[in-house]
Amino acid sequence: MENANRDSQIGMQLPNPHLANMTKDNLYHLGMSRTSHDLPALFGDVKFVCLGGSARRMENFAYFIGQELGVLSTNERPPNLASNSERFVLYKAGPVLSANHGIGVPSMLVVLHEILKMLHYAGSSEVTFIRIGTCGGIGVPPGSVIVSNAAVNGKLEHTYETVVLGKGIQRPINVDQELASEIHSCSRTEDPFSVILGKTYCTDDFFEGQARTGGAVCDINDGDEHRFLKQLDSEGVKNIEMESAGFFALCHKAGVKCGVVCVTFIDRLSTEDVPTDTDILSEWTQRPQILVARFIKKQLTNGV
Ligand code: R2B
């Protein structure tokens, strides 16, 4: 089956012919369905979907972008539209949706499939998806923001493998260079942090999969983790996280634009331990949000 065409004014098309017959489709992990909710009325105007791991972070982002766009009144916290589900949260601030995706590609894909279908049923068009996340850095100062201009899987390949009917299917990890550059261009010289375009290494594990020796079990021989991290550095990898490969692959297959913007919490060339100062981490966490809010405002001003 072909990829969906880039969605046009007629609404987001998805490359799944079965959807046409799913008149009652239950979006189970969002706690809504085609029949229980008026999806076109609720979501027909959506233009941006921002996703990040943690529920609270994405609630804060919805509040922040709502204030930035002037679509929420001061101190107005938008309601969680997925409150019938205990799995994910979903907020709306004007044309922007904010949802959490949990940790790792499998969790992220569940909510991404359902949001894509929800917007398809809603008749939304020209929607851009952006993951706003946290990550480990490679050779960059902690607190830097990385805008992915490439992503590779745990085996350093540019494909994401999904298993369908017992067989592996390879889907290309395609990164929209124009979108990545546009987001990158929203950095300002006065920002107290660097914004860097770079390659993202996406793994299925936080410990051995990210060359950490401090998990509950470890089969890495002493020194091999440093050699591997140096190899990543020499291959142009700037950050490590756990969702980008599946995110880029599914969005490409679905025919929607997407980008990944993450703040680094550590430089993995020096340490494997995430800092414990929650005030600093919280300030750093806002950096991708600030950059993406500027991008969204610019797009909306330009009539997107
Ligand atoms: C970054 O942070 C999480 C692991 O702590 C994971 O979701 C990721 O990609």
py3Dmol code that shows the C-alpha trace and the ligand (Angstrom):
import py3Dmol

protein = """\
ATOM      1  CA  MET A   1       0.000   0.000   0.000  1.00  0.00           C
ATOM      2  CA  GLU A   2       1.292   3.432  -0.928  1.00  0.00           C
ATOM      3  CA  ASN A   3       1.959   6.272   1.475  1.00  0.00           C
ATOM      4  CA  ALA A   4      -0.892   8.742   1.849  1.00  0.00           C
ATOM      5  CA  ASN A   5      -0.608  11.832  -0.313  1.00  0.00           C
ATOM      6  CA  ARG A   6       0.228  14.967   1.593  1.00  0.00           C
ATOM      7  CA  ASP A   7      -3.142  15.984   2.983  1.00  0.00           C
ATOM      8  CA  SER A   8      -4.832  18.856   1.246  1.00  0.00           C
ATOM      9  CA  GLN A   9      -7.761  21.148   1.938  1.00  0.00           C
ATOM     10  CA  ILE A  10     -10.170  18.204   1.625  1.00  0.00           C
ATOM     11  CA  GLY A  11      -8.842  16.735   4.870  1.00  0.00           C
ATOM     12  CA  MET A  12      -6.157  14.369   6.048  1.00  0.00           C
ATOM     13  CA  GLN A  13      -6.223  11.132   4.069  1.00  0.00           C
ATOM     14  CA  LEU A  14      -4.773   7.969   5.599  1.00  0.00           C
ATOM     15  CA  PRO A  15      -3.451   4.933   3.699  1.00  0.00           C
ATOM     16  CA  ASN A  16      -5.906   2.475   5.277  1.00  0.00           C
ATOM     17  CA  PRO A  17      -8.972   1.573   3.148  1.00  0.00           C
ATOM     18  CA  HIS A  18     -10.596  -0.200   6.143  1.00  0.00           C
ATOM     19  CA  LEU A  19     -11.222   3.128   7.881  1.00  0.00           C
ATOM     20  CA  ALA A  20     -14.024   3.979   5.433  1.00  0.00           C
ATOM     21  CA  ASN A  21     -16.161   1.194   6.954  1.00  0.00           C
ATOM     22  CA  MET A  22     -15.276   1.892  10.595  1.00  0.00           C
ATOM     23  CA  THR A  23     -18.199   4.190  11.270  1.00  0.00           C
ATOM     24  CA  LYS A  24     -18.065   3.538  15.022  1.00  0.00           C
ATOM     25  CA  ASP A  25     -14.268   3.450  15.403  1.00  0.00           C
ATOM     26  CA  ASN A  26     -13.445   3.415  19.120  1.00  0.00           C
ATOM     27  CA  LEU A  27     -10.277   5.400  19.865  1.00  0.00           C
ATOM     28  CA  TYR A  28      -9.842   3.381  23.018  1.00  0.00           C
ATOM     29  CA  HIS A  29      -6.645   4.949  24.420  1.00  0.00           C
ATOM     30  CA  LEU A  30      -8.071   8.457  23.970  1.00  0.00           C
ATOM     31  CA  GLY A  31     -11.418   7.525  25.547  1.00  0.00           C
ATOM     32  CA  MET A  32     -13.510   8.718  22.603  1.00  0.00           C
ATOM     33  CA  SER A  33     -15.109   7.313  19.458  1.00  0.00           C
ATOM     34  CA  ARG A  34     -16.616   8.499  16.170  1.00  0.00           C
ATOM     35  CA  THR A  35     -20.073   8.137  17.693  1.00  0.00           C
ATOM     36  CA  SER A  36     -19.504   9.414  21.253  1.00  0.00           C
ATOM     37  CA  HIS A  37     -17.808  12.659  20.184  1.00  0.00           C
ATOM     38  CA  ASP A  38     -18.434  15.202  17.402  1.00  0.00           C
ATOM     39  CA  LEU A  39     -14.868  14.926  16.092  1.00  0.00           C
ATOM     40  CA  PRO A  40     -15.245  17.493  13.246  1.00  0.00           C
ATOM     41  CA  ALA A  41     -16.617  20.103  15.679  1.00  0.00           C
ATOM     42  CA  LEU A  42     -13.974  19.373  18.288  1.00  0.00           C
ATOM     43  CA  PHE A  43     -10.888  18.932  16.114  1.00  0.00           C
ATOM     44  CA  GLY A  44     -11.620  20.093  12.560  1.00  0.00           C
ATOM     45  CA  ASP A  45      -9.495  23.246  13.017  1.00  0.00           C
ATOM     46  CA  VAL A  46      -6.357  21.507  14.370  1.00  0.00           C
ATOM     47  CA  LYS A  47      -3.114  22.474  12.579  1.00  0.00           C
ATOM     48  CA  PHE A  48      -0.409  21.323  15.017  1.00  0.00           C
ATOM     49  CA  VAL A  49      -0.080  18.253  17.224  1.00  0.00           C
ATOM     50  CA  CYS A  50       2.649  18.427  19.866  1.00  0.00           C
ATOM     51  CA  LEU A  51       3.593  15.220  21.655  1.00  0.00           C
ATOM     52  CA  GLY A  52       5.915  14.582  24.570  1.00  0.00           C
ATOM     53  CA  GLY A  53       6.507  11.783  27.048  1.00  0.00           C
ATOM     54  CA  SER A  54       5.067  13.124  30.272  1.00  0.00           C
ATOM     55  CA  ALA A  55       1.418  14.001  30.952  1.00  0.00           C
ATOM     56  CA  ARG A  56       2.189  16.969  33.181  1.00  0.00           C
ATOM     57  CA  ARG A  57       4.704  18.449  30.733  1.00  0.00           C
ATOM     58  CA  MET A  58       2.143  18.335  27.950  1.00  0.00           C
ATOM     59  CA  GLU A  59      -0.528  19.897  30.153  1.00  0.00           C
ATOM     60  CA  ASN A  60       1.928  22.711  30.886  1.00  0.00           C
ATOM     61  CA  PHE A  61       2.704  23.056  27.195  1.00  0.00           C
ATOM     62  CA  ALA A  62      -1.010  23.373  26.352  1.00  0.00           C
ATOM     63  CA  TYR A  63      -1.292  26.174  28.903  1.00  0.00           C
ATOM     64  CA  PHE A  64       1.893  27.847  27.619  1.00  0.00           C
ATOM     65  CA  ILE A  65       0.978  27.745  23.921  1.00  0.00           C
ATOM     66  CA  GLY A  66      -2.576  28.834  24.761  1.00  0.00           C
ATOM     67  CA  GLN A  67      -1.182  31.927  26.470  1.00  0.00           C
ATOM     68  CA  GLU A  68       1.321  32.569  23.675  1.00  0.00           C
ATOM     69  CA  LEU A  69      -1.400  32.421  21.023  1.00  0.00           C
ATOM     70  CA  GLY A  70      -3.837  34.407  23.158  1.00  0.00           C
ATOM     71  CA  VAL A  71      -6.503  31.699  22.843  1.00  0.00           C
ATOM     72  CA  LEU A  72      -6.766  31.004  26.587  1.00  0.00           C
ATOM     73  CA  SER A  73      -7.515  33.637  29.202  1.00  0.00           C
ATOM     74  CA  THR A  74      -4.943  34.284  31.934  1.00  0.00           C
ATOM     75  CA  ASN A  75      -4.772  31.328  34.356  1.00  0.00           C
ATOM     76  CA  GLU A  76      -7.172  29.279  32.196  1.00  0.00           C
ATOM     77  CA  ARG A  77      -6.093  25.624  32.203  1.00  0.00           C
ATOM     78  CA  PRO A  78      -7.575  23.729  29.236  1.00  0.00           C
ATOM     79  CA  PRO A  79      -9.478  20.512  30.123  1.00  0.00           C
ATOM     80  CA  ASN A  80      -8.087  17.054  29.439  1.00  0.00           C
ATOM     81  CA  LEU A  81     -10.118  15.873  26.448  1.00  0.00           C
ATOM     82  CA  ALA A  82      -8.982  12.273  26.968  1.00  0.00           C
ATOM     83  CA  SER A  83     -10.221  12.097  30.562  1.00  0.00           C
ATOM     84  CA  ASN A  84     -12.238   8.930  29.819  1.00  0.00           C
ATOM     85  CA  SER A  85      -8.928   7.136  29.340  1.00  0.00           C
ATOM     86  CA  GLU A  86      -6.241   6.578  31.947  1.00  0.00           C
ATOM     87  CA  ARG A  87      -3.528   6.044  29.350  1.00  0.00           C
ATOM     88  CA  PHE A  88      -2.942   9.424  27.735  1.00  0.00           C
ATOM     89  CA  VAL A  89      -3.868  13.082  28.135  1.00  0.00           C
ATOM     90  CA  LEU A  90      -4.997  15.378  25.328  1.00  0.00           C
ATOM     91  CA  TYR A  91      -5.388  19.160  25.494  1.00  0.00           C
ATOM     92  CA  LYS A  92      -6.428  21.704  22.886  1.00  0.00           C
ATOM     93  CA  ALA A  93      -5.387  25.343  22.755  1.00  0.00           C
ATOM     94  CA  GLY A  94      -6.771  26.954  19.590  1.00  0.00           C
ATOM     95  CA  PRO A  95      -5.385  25.035  16.596  1.00  0.00           C
ATOM     96  CA  VAL A  96      -2.783  23.203  18.723  1.00  0.00           C
ATOM     97  CA  LEU A  97      -3.216  19.777  20.321  1.00  0.00           C
ATOM     98  CA  SER A  98      -0.909  18.696  23.118  1.00  0.00           C
ATOM     99  CA  ALA A  99      -0.734  15.030  24.144  1.00  0.00           C
ATOM    100  CA  ASN A 100       1.628  12.752  26.007  1.00  0.00           C
ATOM    101  CA  HIS A 101       2.995   9.540  24.513  1.00  0.00           C
ATOM    102  CA  GLY A 102       4.714   7.740  27.384  1.00  0.00           C
ATOM    103  CA  ILE A 103       8.149   6.180  26.981  1.00  0.00           C
ATOM    104  CA  GLY A 104       9.338   4.394  23.859  1.00  0.00           C
ATOM    105  CA  VAL A 105       8.124   3.777  20.324  1.00  0.00           C
ATOM    106  CA  PRO A 106       5.377   1.205  21.140  1.00  0.00           C
ATOM    107  CA  SER A 107       3.569   3.536  23.568  1.00  0.00           C
ATOM    108  CA  MET A 108       4.045   6.535  21.266  1.00  0.00           C
ATOM    109  CA  LEU A 109       2.702   4.637  18.225  1.00  0.00           C
ATOM    110  CA  VAL A 110      -0.537   3.724  20.006  1.00  0.00           C
ATOM    111  CA  VAL A 111      -1.472   7.344  20.681  1.00  0.00           C
ATOM    112  CA  LEU A 112      -0.100   8.540  17.320  1.00  0.00           C
ATOM    113  CA  HIS A 113      -2.297   6.061  15.377  1.00  0.00           C
ATOM    114  CA  GLU A 114      -5.359   7.177  17.325  1.00  0.00           C
ATOM    115  CA  ILE A 115      -4.664  10.912  16.966  1.00  0.00           C
ATOM    116  CA  LEU A 116      -4.078  10.471  13.216  1.00  0.00           C
ATOM    117  CA  LYS A 117      -7.417   8.669  12.883  1.00  0.00           C
ATOM    118  CA  MET A 118      -9.170  11.201  15.106  1.00  0.00           C
ATOM    119  CA  LEU A 119      -7.985  14.062  12.874  1.00  0.00           C
ATOM    120  CA  HIS A 120      -8.836  12.101   9.729  1.00  0.00           C
ATOM    121  CA  TYR A 121     -12.414  11.632  10.975  1.00  0.00           C
ATOM    122  CA  ALA A 122     -12.477  15.297  12.031  1.00  0.00           C
ATOM    123  CA  GLY A 123     -11.612  16.390   8.495  1.00  0.00           C
ATOM    124  CA  SER A 124      -8.543  18.339   9.681  1.00  0.00           C
ATOM    125  CA  SER A 125      -6.091  19.315   6.972  1.00  0.00           C
ATOM    126  CA  GLU A 126      -2.421  20.279   6.707  1.00  0.00           C
ATOM    127  CA  VAL A 127      -1.520  19.230  10.222  1.00  0.00           C
ATOM    128  CA  THR A 128       2.104  19.270  11.430  1.00  0.00           C
ATOM    129  CA  PHE A 129       3.194  16.834  14.154  1.00  0.00           C
ATOM    130  CA  ILE A 130       6.070  17.751  16.465  1.00  0.00           C
ATOM    131  CA  ARG A 131       7.606  15.675  19.245  1.00  0.00           C
ATOM    132  CA  ILE A 132       8.857  17.935  22.050  1.00  0.00           C
ATOM    133  CA  GLY A 133      11.062  15.759  24.212  1.00  0.00           C
ATOM    134  CA  THR A 134      14.015  15.181  26.467  1.00  0.00           C
ATOM    135  CA  CYS A 135      17.108  13.190  25.590  1.00  0.00           C
ATOM    136  CA  GLY A 136      20.761  12.465  26.268  1.00  0.00           C
ATOM    137  CA  GLY A 137      23.294  14.516  24.285  1.00  0.00           C
ATOM    138  CA  ILE A 138      26.495  13.496  22.503  1.00  0.00           C
ATOM    139  CA  GLY A 139      29.267  16.089  22.680  1.00  0.00           C
ATOM    140  CA  VAL A 140      26.923  19.043  23.269  1.00  0.00           C
ATOM    141  CA  PRO A 141      26.468  21.066  26.476  1.00  0.00           C
ATOM    142  CA  PRO A 142      23.572  19.811  28.649  1.00  0.00           C
ATOM    143  CA  GLY A 143      20.530  22.036  28.108  1.00  0.00           C
ATOM    144  CA  SER A 144      21.105  22.242  24.331  1.00  0.00           C
ATOM    145  CA  VAL A 145      18.114  21.810  22.050  1.00  0.00           C
ATOM    146  CA  ILE A 146      18.513  19.324  19.194  1.00  0.00           C
ATOM    147  CA  VAL A 147      16.298  19.546  16.127  1.00  0.00           C
ATOM    148  CA  SER A 148      16.578  16.168  14.388  1.00  0.00           C
ATOM    149  CA  ASN A 149      17.640  16.332  10.756  1.00  0.00           C
ATOM    150  CA  ALA A 150      18.125  12.553  10.612  1.00  0.00           C
ATOM    151  CA  ALA A 151      17.318   9.621  12.856  1.00  0.00           C
ATOM    152  CA  VAL A 152      18.592   6.061  13.047  1.00  0.00           C
ATOM    153  CA  ASN A 153      17.366   2.973  14.870  1.00  0.00           C
ATOM    154  CA  GLY A 154      19.292   1.041  17.556  1.00  0.00           C
ATOM    155  CA  LYS A 155      21.330  -0.690  14.817  1.00  0.00           C
ATOM    156  CA  LEU A 156      22.221   2.690  13.291  1.00  0.00           C
ATOM    157  CA  GLU A 157      19.996   2.068  10.261  1.00  0.00           C
ATOM    158  CA  HIS A 158      17.695   4.636   8.653  1.00  0.00           C
ATOM    159  CA  THR A 159      14.687   2.320   8.906  1.00  0.00           C
ATOM    160  CA  TYR A 160      12.138   1.474  11.552  1.00  0.00           C
ATOM    161  CA  GLU A 161      11.100  -2.177  11.725  1.00  0.00           C
ATOM    162  CA  THR A 162       7.548  -3.028  12.715  1.00  0.00           C
ATOM    163  CA  VAL A 163       6.337  -6.636  12.946  1.00  0.00           C
ATOM    164  CA  VAL A 164       3.103  -7.364  11.028  1.00  0.00           C
ATOM    165  CA  LEU A 165       1.580 -10.866  10.890  1.00  0.00           C
ATOM    166  CA  GLY A 166       4.780 -12.303  12.307  1.00  0.00           C
ATOM    167  CA  LYS A 167       7.050 -10.674   9.734  1.00  0.00           C
ATOM    168  CA  GLY A 168       9.289  -7.627   9.979  1.00  0.00           C
ATOM    169  CA  ILE A 169       8.355  -4.700   7.727  1.00  0.00           C
ATOM    170  CA  GLN A 170      10.938  -1.962   7.213  1.00  0.00           C
ATOM    171  CA  ARG A 171       9.607   1.582   7.038  1.00  0.00           C
ATOM    172  CA  PRO A 172      11.961   4.409   6.057  1.00  0.00           C
ATOM    173  CA  ILE A 173      12.853   7.034   8.625  1.00  0.00           C
ATOM    174  CA  ASN A 174      12.272  10.114   6.476  1.00  0.00           C
ATOM    175  CA  VAL A 175      12.987  13.503   8.002  1.00  0.00           C
ATOM    176  CA  ASP A 176      11.465  16.662   6.514  1.00  0.00           C
ATOM    177  CA  GLN A 177      14.565  18.836   6.065  1.00  0.00           C
ATOM    178  CA  GLU A 178      12.595  21.984   5.333  1.00  0.00           C
ATOM    179  CA  LEU A 179      10.557  21.651   8.513  1.00  0.00           C
ATOM    180  CA  ALA A 180      13.660  20.884  10.594  1.00  0.00           C
ATOM    181  CA  SER A 181      15.396  23.983   9.178  1.00  0.00           C
ATOM    182  CA  GLU A 182      12.334  26.158   9.772  1.00  0.00           C
ATOM    183  CA  ILE A 183      12.129  25.071  13.408  1.00  0.00           C
ATOM    184  CA  HIS A 184      15.901  25.523  13.822  1.00  0.00           C
ATOM    185  CA  SER A 185      15.655  29.042  12.375  1.00  0.00           C
ATOM    186  CA  CYS A 186      13.370  30.040  15.266  1.00  0.00           C
ATOM    187  CA  SER A 187      16.368  30.136  17.644  1.00  0.00           C
ATOM    188  CA  ARG A 188      17.585  33.612  18.639  1.00  0.00           C
ATOM    189  CA  THR A 189      21.073  34.868  19.388  1.00  0.00           C
ATOM    190  CA  GLU A 190      19.939  36.049  22.832  1.00  0.00           C
ATOM    191  CA  ASP A 191      18.725  32.541  23.812  1.00  0.00           C
ATOM    192  CA  PRO A 192      20.742  31.172  26.757  1.00  0.00           C
ATOM    193  CA  PHE A 193      20.991  27.792  24.978  1.00  0.00           C
ATOM    194  CA  SER A 194      22.196  26.408  21.660  1.00  0.00           C
ATOM    195  CA  VAL A 195      19.823  25.000  19.087  1.00  0.00           C
ATOM    196  CA  ILE A 196      21.582  22.395  16.945  1.00  0.00           C
ATOM    197  CA  LEU A 197      20.488  20.452  13.868  1.00  0.00           C
ATOM    198  CA  GLY A 198      21.678  16.875  14.164  1.00  0.00           C
ATOM    199  CA  LYS A 199      21.239  13.149  13.897  1.00  0.00           C
ATOM    200  CA  THR A 200      19.205  11.336  16.555  1.00  0.00           C
ATOM    201  CA  TYR A 201      19.942   7.810  17.764  1.00  0.00           C
ATOM    202  CA  CYS A 202      16.661   6.090  18.724  1.00  0.00           C
ATOM    203  CA  THR A 203      16.800   3.064  21.010  1.00  0.00           C
ATOM    204  CA  ASP A 204      14.304   0.652  22.559  1.00  0.00           C
ATOM    205  CA  ASP A 205      15.963   0.705  25.965  1.00  0.00           C
ATOM    206  CA  PHE A 206      17.153   3.355  28.426  1.00  0.00           C
ATOM    207  CA  PHE A 207      19.997   1.241  29.874  1.00  0.00           C
ATOM    208  CA  GLU A 208      22.173  -1.143  27.826  1.00  0.00           C
ATOM    209  CA  GLY A 209      20.465   0.068  24.627  1.00  0.00           C
ATOM    210  CA  GLN A 210      21.857   3.541  25.381  1.00  0.00           C
ATOM    211  CA  ALA A 211      25.306   2.232  26.387  1.00  0.00           C
ATOM    212  CA  ARG A 212      24.574   2.522  30.117  1.00  0.00           C
ATOM    213  CA  THR A 213      26.205   0.009  32.410  1.00  0.00           C
ATOM    214  CA  GLY A 214      24.039   0.888  35.433  1.00  0.00           C
ATOM    215  CA  GLY A 215      20.844  -1.050  34.612  1.00  0.00           C
ATOM    216  CA  ALA A 216      19.628  -4.035  36.655  1.00  0.00           C
ATOM    217  CA  VAL A 217      21.581  -6.340  34.350  1.00  0.00           C
ATOM    218  CA  CYS A 218      24.509  -5.601  32.070  1.00  0.00           C
ATOM    219  CA  ASP A 219      26.289  -7.532  29.349  1.00  0.00           C
ATOM    220  CA  ILE A 220      28.531  -4.649  28.236  1.00  0.00           C
ATOM    221  CA  ASN A 221      32.272  -5.234  28.657  1.00  0.00           C
ATOM    222  CA  ASP A 222      34.162  -2.459  30.462  1.00  0.00           C
ATOM    223  CA  GLY A 223      35.106   0.341  28.088  1.00  0.00           C
ATOM    224  CA  ASP A 224      32.893  -0.804  25.216  1.00  0.00           C
ATOM    225  CA  GLU A 225      30.219   1.739  26.162  1.00  0.00           C
ATOM    226  CA  HIS A 226      32.692   4.638  25.740  1.00  0.00           C
ATOM    227  CA  ARG A 227      33.916   3.290  22.420  1.00  0.00           C
ATOM    228  CA  PHE A 228      30.323   3.041  21.193  1.00  0.00           C
ATOM    229  CA  LEU A 229      29.404   6.553  22.340  1.00  0.00           C
ATOM    230  CA  LYS A 230      32.521   7.879  20.573  1.00  0.00           C
ATOM    231  CA  GLN A 231      31.434   6.008  17.439  1.00  0.00           C
ATOM    232  CA  LEU A 232      28.031   7.720  17.649  1.00  0.00           C
ATOM    233  CA  ASP A 233      29.832  11.051  18.000  1.00  0.00           C
ATOM    234  CA  SER A 234      32.018  10.354  14.965  1.00  0.00           C
ATOM    235  CA  GLU A 235      28.921   9.429  12.931  1.00  0.00           C
ATOM    236  CA  GLY A 236      27.326  12.806  13.647  1.00  0.00           C
ATOM    237  CA  VAL A 237      24.832  11.683  16.302  1.00  0.00           C
ATOM    238  CA  LYS A 238      23.909  14.593  18.564  1.00  0.00           C
ATOM    239  CA  ASN A 239      21.319  12.991  20.822  1.00  0.00           C
ATOM    240  CA  ILE A 240      19.780   9.731  22.039  1.00  0.00           C
ATOM    241  CA  GLU A 241      16.102   9.178  22.752  1.00  0.00           C
ATOM    242  CA  MET A 242      13.452   6.486  22.399  1.00  0.00           C
ATOM    243  CA  GLU A 243      10.704   7.573  20.001  1.00  0.00           C
ATOM    244  CA  SER A 244      11.992   9.404  16.911  1.00  0.00           C
ATOM    245  CA  ALA A 245      12.450   6.384  14.598  1.00  0.00           C
ATOM    246  CA  GLY A 246       8.843   5.199  14.920  1.00  0.00           C
ATOM    247  CA  PHE A 247       7.529   8.771  14.948  1.00  0.00           C
ATOM    248  CA  PHE A 248       9.229   9.763  11.683  1.00  0.00           C
ATOM    249  CA  ALA A 249       8.382   6.411  10.049  1.00  0.00           C
ATOM    250  CA  LEU A 250       4.651   6.423  10.892  1.00  0.00           C
ATOM    251  CA  CYS A 251       4.159  10.112  10.090  1.00  0.00           C
ATOM    252  CA  HIS A 252       5.877   9.612   6.721  1.00  0.00           C
ATOM    253  CA  LYS A 253       3.736   6.550   5.970  1.00  0.00           C
ATOM    254  CA  ALA A 254       0.603   8.496   6.990  1.00  0.00           C
ATOM    255  CA  GLY A 255       1.622  11.438   4.790  1.00  0.00           C
ATOM    256  CA  VAL A 256       1.867  14.086   7.521  1.00  0.00           C
ATOM    257  CA  LYS A 257       4.712  16.515   8.210  1.00  0.00           C
ATOM    258  CA  CYS A 258       6.634  15.906  11.402  1.00  0.00           C
ATOM    259  CA  GLY A 259       9.641  17.071  13.376  1.00  0.00           C
ATOM    260  CA  VAL A 260      11.449  16.115  16.578  1.00  0.00           C
ATOM    261  CA  VAL A 261      12.839  18.733  18.995  1.00  0.00           C
ATOM    262  CA  CYS A 262      14.492  17.549  22.217  1.00  0.00           C
ATOM    263  CA  VAL A 263      16.502  19.109  25.024  1.00  0.00           C
ATOM    264  CA  THR A 264      19.603  17.256  26.228  1.00  0.00           C
ATOM    265  CA  PHE A 265      19.841  16.550  29.959  1.00  0.00           C
ATOM    266  CA  ILE A 266      23.416  15.226  29.936  1.00  0.00           C
ATOM    267  CA  ASP A 267      26.453  14.850  27.734  1.00  0.00           C
ATOM    268  CA  ARG A 268      26.832  11.091  27.415  1.00  0.00           C
ATOM    269  CA  LEU A 269      30.523  11.477  26.513  1.00  0.00           C
ATOM    270  CA  SER A 270      31.072  12.507  30.178  1.00  0.00           C
ATOM    271  CA  THR A 271      28.448  10.693  32.259  1.00  0.00           C
ATOM    272  CA  GLU A 272      25.502   8.314  32.231  1.00  0.00           C
ATOM    273  CA  ASP A 273      23.693   9.871  35.207  1.00  0.00           C
ATOM    274  CA  VAL A 274      20.852  12.354  34.672  1.00  0.00           C
ATOM    275  CA  PRO A 275      21.207  15.421  36.963  1.00  0.00           C
ATOM    276  CA  THR A 276      18.899  15.498  39.987  1.00  0.00           C
ATOM    277  CA  ASP A 277      18.289  19.267  40.254  1.00  0.00           C
ATOM    278  CA  THR A 278      14.607  19.435  39.325  1.00  0.00           C
ATOM    279  CA  ASP A 279      14.610  23.248  38.959  1.00  0.00           C
ATOM    280  CA  ILE A 280      17.323  23.078  36.306  1.00  0.00           C
ATOM    281  CA  LEU A 281      15.654  20.165  34.506  1.00  0.00           C
ATOM    282  CA  SER A 282      12.344  21.992  34.557  1.00  0.00           C
ATOM    283  CA  GLU A 283      13.913  25.124  33.055  1.00  0.00           C
ATOM    284  CA  TRP A 284      15.642  23.045  30.352  1.00  0.00           C
ATOM    285  CA  THR A 285      12.399  21.203  29.612  1.00  0.00           C
ATOM    286  CA  GLN A 286      10.789  24.489  28.589  1.00  0.00           C
ATOM    287  CA  ARG A 287      13.410  25.184  25.917  1.00  0.00           C
ATOM    288  CA  PRO A 288      11.968  22.975  23.125  1.00  0.00           C
ATOM    289  CA  GLN A 289       8.538  24.358  24.041  1.00  0.00           C
ATOM    290  CA  ILE A 290       9.747  27.943  23.618  1.00  0.00           C
ATOM    291  CA  LEU A 291      11.307  27.139  20.231  1.00  0.00           C
ATOM    292  CA  VAL A 292       8.253  25.239  18.981  1.00  0.00           C
ATOM    293  CA  ALA A 293       5.875  27.969  20.223  1.00  0.00           C
ATOM    294  CA  ARG A 294       7.833  30.508  18.149  1.00  0.00           C
ATOM    295  CA  PHE A 295       7.615  28.198  15.126  1.00  0.00           C
ATOM    296  CA  ILE A 296       3.850  27.712  15.528  1.00  0.00           C
ATOM    297  CA  LYS A 297       3.239  31.456  15.957  1.00  0.00           C
ATOM    298  CA  LYS A 298       5.293  32.182  12.849  1.00  0.00           C
ATOM    299  CA  GLN A 299       3.385  29.590  10.818  1.00  0.00           C
ATOM    300  CA  LEU A 300       0.027  30.907  11.970  1.00  0.00           C
ATOM    301  CA  THR A 301       1.089  34.486  11.215  1.00  0.00           C
ATOM    302  CA  ASN A 302       2.087  33.357   7.713  1.00  0.00           C
ATOM    303  CA  GLY A 303      -1.405  31.938   7.250  1.00  0.00           C
ATOM    304  CA  VAL A 304      -0.706  28.192   7.561  1.00  0.00           C
TER     305      VAL A 304
END
"""
ligand_1 = """\
9
R2B
C 13.588 10.495 26.654
O 13.286 10.390 27.964
C 12.587 9.145 28.178
C 13.449 8.202 28.979
O 13.776 8.755 30.225
C 12.241 8.647 26.816
O 10.888 8.831 26.482
C 13.015 9.506 25.945
O 13.018 9.378 24.633
"""
view = py3Dmol.view(width=600, height=400)
view.addModel(protein, "pdb")
view.setStyle({"model": 0}, {"cartoon": {"style": "trace"}})
view.addModel(ligand_1, "xyz")
view.setStyle({"model": 1}, {"stick": {}})
view.zoomTo()
view.show()
